[in-house]
Amino acid sequence: MHADVAHSWSLKELADISHMSRQVARDTLAEWRAQSQVHLRDRFQRAVAEGDLPADADPELTARYVMTIANDMAVQAAGGAASEDLQRVADAALRNWPPS
């Protein structure tokens, strides 16, 4: 995968190169995404505790928000979206930071 980052990998291709079933590959990717969100949530909880985020910030929602924006931007980038368009999306997301 890392040797061909421009390639739009299908689940079947990922499963095949990993020597696992599509179901196991799908479950592995889902778990990886879930763990990334947990790590972000934990970091945002620490940011609230340390005063880096407002006391009323919701770490779970904030983590889901970041993951949703990042994942969609990755999909758009893989689909050929212009970097200027993706920058505009990132700017819009930051205008709504932190989500409430």
C-alpha positions as CSV (number, residue, x, y, z in Angstrom):
1,M,0.0,0.0,0.0
2,H,2.7,2.5,1.0
3,A,4.6,1.9,-2.2
4,D,1.5,3.0,-4.3
5,V,-0.3,5.7,-2.2
6,A,-2.1,7.1,-5.3
7,H,-3.8,3.7,-5.9
8,S,-7.4,3.6,-4.8
9,W,-7.3,0.3,-2.9
10,S,-10.4,-1.9,-2.8
11,L,-11.2,-4.0,0.3
12,K,-10.6,-7.1,-1.9
13,E,-7.1,-6.0,-2.9
14,L,-6.2,-5.2,0.7
15,A,-7.5,-8.5,1.9
16,D,-5.6,-10.3,-0.9
17,I,-2.2,-8.6,-0.2
18,S,-2.7,-9.2,3.5
19,H,-3.6,-12.9,3.0
20,M,-6.9,-12.5,5.0
21,S,-10.5,-12.7,4.2
22,R,-12.4,-9.6,3.2
23,Q,-14.4,-9.8,6.4
24,V,-11.3,-9.9,8.5
25,A,-9.8,-7.1,6.5
26,R,-12.9,-5.0,7.0
27,D,-13.0,-5.7,10.7
28,T,-9.3,-4.9,11.0
29,L,-9.8,-1.5,9.3
30,A,-12.9,-0.8,11.4
31,E,-11.0,-1.5,14.6
32,W,-8.1,0.6,13.5
33,R,-10.4,3.6,12.8
34,A,-12.2,3.0,16.2
35,Q,-8.9,2.9,18.1
36,S,-7.8,6.1,16.4
37,Q,-11.0,7.8,17.5
38,V,-10.4,6.5,21.1
39,H,-6.9,7.9,21.1
40,L,-8.2,11.3,19.9
41,R,-11.0,11.2,22.5
42,D,-8.5,10.5,25.3
43,R,-6.3,13.3,24.1
44,F,-9.3,15.7,24.0
45,Q,-10.3,14.7,27.5
46,R,-6.8,15.6,28.6
47,A,-7.0,18.9,26.7
48,V,-10.3,19.7,28.6
49,A,-8.7,18.8,31.9
50,E,-5.6,21.0,31.1
51,G,-7.7,23.9,29.9
52,D,-6.6,23.7,26.3
53,L,-10.3,23.1,25.3
54,P,-13.3,24.7,26.9
55,A,-14.6,22.9,30.0
56,D,-17.9,22.2,28.2
57,A,-16.2,20.6,25.1
58,D,-17.4,17.1,24.4
59,P,-14.2,14.9,23.8
60,E,-16.2,12.1,22.2
61,L,-18.0,14.4,19.8
62,T,-14.8,16.3,19.0
63,A,-12.9,13.1,18.2
64,R,-15.8,11.8,16.0
65,Y,-15.8,15.2,14.3
66,V,-12.1,15.2,13.5
67,M,-12.2,11.6,12.3
68,T,-15.2,12.3,10.1
69,I,-13.5,15.3,8.5
70,A,-10.2,13.6,8.1
71,N,-11.6,10.4,6.6
72,D,-13.8,12.2,4.1
73,M,-10.9,14.4,3.1
74,A,-8.8,11.3,2.5
75,V,-11.5,9.8,0.3
76,Q,-11.9,13.1,-1.6
77,A,-8.1,13.3,-2.1
78,A,-7.9,9.7,-3.4
79,G,-10.7,10.7,-5.8
80,G,-8.7,13.5,-7.2
81,A,-10.0,16.5,-5.3
82,A,-7.9,19.6,-5.7
83,S,-5.7,20.5,-2.8
84,E,-7.2,24.0,-2.8
85,D,-10.7,22.5,-2.3
86,L,-9.5,20.3,0.5
87,Q,-7.8,23.3,2.1
88,R,-11.2,25.1,2.0
89,V,-12.8,22.2,3.8
90,A,-10.1,22.2,6.4
91,D,-10.6,25.9,6.9
92,A,-14.3,25.5,7.3
93,A,-13.8,22.7,9.8
94,L,-11.5,24.9,11.9
95,R,-14.1,27.7,11.8
96,N,-16.4,25.3,13.7
97,W,-13.7,24.2,16.2
98,P,-14.4,22.8,18.7
99,P,-17.8,21.4,17.7
100,S,-20.6,22.0,20.1
